[in-house]
Amino acid sequence: MTTPTTAKALYDTLISPNESDSNLEAANVVDGLFFIGRALFRLAKAVEALKPTTTTEADND
């Protein structure tokens, strides 16, 4: 496998022509990780909103 072939294989693996990023360019691994991170942040905020805001005596047991 030559260097240009290796580079092309890596590029084809890390870029998805079937998905687009926010700039409507072919999405890559970084875009995927960004969207996963953003989803986890939103999930954490939703879980945080479900937490009780007051402590009762039963919670202290």
C-alpha positions as CSV (number, residue, x, y, z in Angstrom):
1,M,0.0,0.0,0.0
2,T,1.6,3.3,-1.0
3,T,1.3,6.5,1.0
4,P,-1.3,8.2,-1.3
5,T,-3.4,5.0,-1.1
6,T,-3.0,4.9,2.7
7,A,-4.0,8.6,3.0
8,K,-7.0,8.0,0.7
9,A,-8.1,5.0,2.8
10,L,-7.8,7.0,6.0
11,Y,-9.7,10.0,4.5
12,D,-12.5,7.7,3.2
13,T,-12.8,6.1,6.7
14,L,-12.9,9.4,8.6
15,I,-15.2,11.4,6.2
16,S,-18.8,10.6,5.6
17,P,-20.3,12.0,2.4
18,N,-23.7,10.8,3.6
19,E,-23.8,13.3,6.5
20,S,-23.2,17.0,6.6
21,D,-21.9,19.3,9.3
22,S,-23.2,22.7,10.2
23,N,-21.4,24.2,7.1
24,L,-23.0,21.6,4.8
25,E,-19.6,20.0,4.2
26,A,-19.0,16.2,4.5
27,A,-19.1,15.3,8.2
28,N,-16.0,13.9,9.9
29,V,-15.1,12.3,13.2
30,V,-14.7,15.6,14.9
31,D,-18.3,16.6,13.9
32,G,-19.6,13.3,15.2
33,L,-17.8,13.8,18.5
34,F,-19.1,17.3,18.8
35,F,-22.7,16.2,18.3
36,I,-22.3,13.4,20.8
37,G,-20.8,15.9,23.4
38,R,-23.6,18.4,22.8
39,A,-26.2,15.6,23.3
40,L,-24.6,14.5,26.5
41,F,-24.6,18.1,27.8
42,R,-28.3,18.5,27.0
43,L,-29.0,15.2,28.7
44,A,-27.1,16.2,31.8
45,K,-29.1,19.5,31.9
46,A,-32.4,17.6,31.6
47,V,-31.4,15.2,34.4
48,E,-30.3,18.1,36.6
49,A,-33.7,19.7,36.1
50,L,-35.3,16.5,37.4
51,K,-33.4,16.6,40.7
52,P,-35.5,17.6,43.7
53,T,-34.7,21.1,44.8
54,T,-35.5,20.7,48.5
55,T,-34.2,18.2,51.1
56,T,-36.6,16.4,53.3
57,E,-35.9,14.4,56.5
58,A,-36.4,11.2,54.5
59,D,-33.6,12.2,52.1
60,N,-31.2,12.3,55.1
61,D,-31.6,8.7,56.0
